[in-house]
Amino acid sequence: MNTSTGKLRLGPLPKAESIKLTISLSTNLKTMLDRYATLHAQTYGESVDGVALIPHILEAFMVRDREFKKYLAKAGSATPPRPIPDT
């Protein structure tokens, strides 16, 4: 891919409110994430940590998931319902 003319599926990162989560990744997935971050930085000219890409990659995946879109349409909501807390 020619980074001077090509675009990644994940575009420039928007600023957004966030909630902190902890996740575990396989070594291979972490390596791929770091490589993606390197390519993202080359493409958009702004250095970014791979960890910062995770929520954007996850969101891009979810909004393209057909079954998830069907679920949201059926539920009549743009966001999935929150889990019911254990009592």
C-alpha positions as CSV (number, residue, x, y, z in Angstrom):
1,M,0.0,0.0,0.0
2,N,1.3,3.4,-0.9
3,T,0.8,5.4,2.3
4,S,1.0,8.7,0.5
5,T,-2.2,8.0,-1.4
6,G,-3.8,5.0,0.4
7,K,-6.1,5.2,3.3
8,L,-6.6,2.7,6.2
9,R,-10.0,1.5,7.0
10,L,-9.5,3.2,10.4
11,G,-9.2,6.9,9.7
12,P,-7.7,9.7,11.8
13,L,-8.7,9.3,15.5
14,P,-11.5,11.5,16.8
15,K,-11.4,12.9,20.3
16,A,-14.0,11.2,22.5
17,E,-15.0,10.7,26.1
18,S,-13.7,7.3,27.4
19,I,-14.0,4.7,30.1
20,K,-11.0,2.7,31.1
21,L,-11.1,-1.1,30.6
22,T,-8.4,-3.7,31.0
23,I,-7.9,-6.4,28.3
24,S,-5.5,-9.2,27.6
25,L,-4.1,-9.8,24.1
26,S,-2.2,-12.6,22.7
27,T,1.5,-11.8,21.8
28,N,0.7,-12.1,18.1
29,L,-2.3,-9.8,18.4
30,K,-0.2,-7.2,20.3
31,T,2.5,-7.4,17.6
32,M,-0.2,-6.9,14.9
33,L,-1.6,-3.9,16.8
34,D,1.8,-2.3,17.1
35,R,2.4,-2.8,13.3
36,Y,-1.0,-1.3,12.6
37,A,-0.2,1.7,14.8
38,T,3.1,2.2,12.9
39,L,1.2,2.1,9.5
40,H,-1.5,4.4,10.9
41,A,1.2,6.9,12.0
42,Q,2.9,6.8,8.6
43,T,-0.5,7.2,6.8
44,Y,-1.8,10.1,8.9
45,G,1.4,11.7,10.1
46,E,0.6,11.5,13.8
47,S,2.3,9.0,16.1
48,V,-0.2,6.9,18.0
49,D,0.1,4.1,20.6
50,G,-1.5,0.9,19.5
51,V,-3.5,0.8,22.7
52,A,-5.2,4.1,21.6
53,L,-6.4,2.4,18.5
54,I,-8.2,-0.5,20.2
55,P,-11.5,1.4,20.9
56,H,-11.6,2.8,17.4
57,I,-10.9,-0.6,15.8
58,L,-13.6,-2.3,18.1
59,E,-16.1,0.4,17.2
60,A,-15.4,0.1,13.5
61,F,-15.9,-3.7,13.7
62,M,-19.2,-3.4,15.7
63,V,-20.8,-0.8,13.4
64,R,-20.0,-3.1,10.4
65,D,-21.4,-6.3,12.0
66,R,-24.7,-7.1,10.2
67,E,-26.1,-9.2,13.0
68,F,-25.3,-6.5,15.6
69,K,-27.0,-3.9,13.4
70,K,-30.1,-6.2,13.2
71,Y,-30.0,-6.5,17.0
72,L,-29.9,-2.7,17.5
73,A,-32.7,-2.2,15.0
74,K,-34.9,-4.8,16.7
75,A,-34.1,-3.3,20.1
76,G,-34.9,0.2,18.8
77,S,-31.8,1.7,20.1
78,A,-28.5,3.1,18.7
79,T,-26.7,1.6,21.7
80,P,-27.0,-1.8,23.2
81,P,-28.8,-2.1,26.6
82,R,-26.7,-2.0,29.7
83,P,-26.3,-5.3,31.6
84,I,-28.6,-5.7,34.6
85,P,-26.5,-5.6,37.8
86,D,-26.4,-8.8,39.9
87,T,-28.4,-8.4,43.1
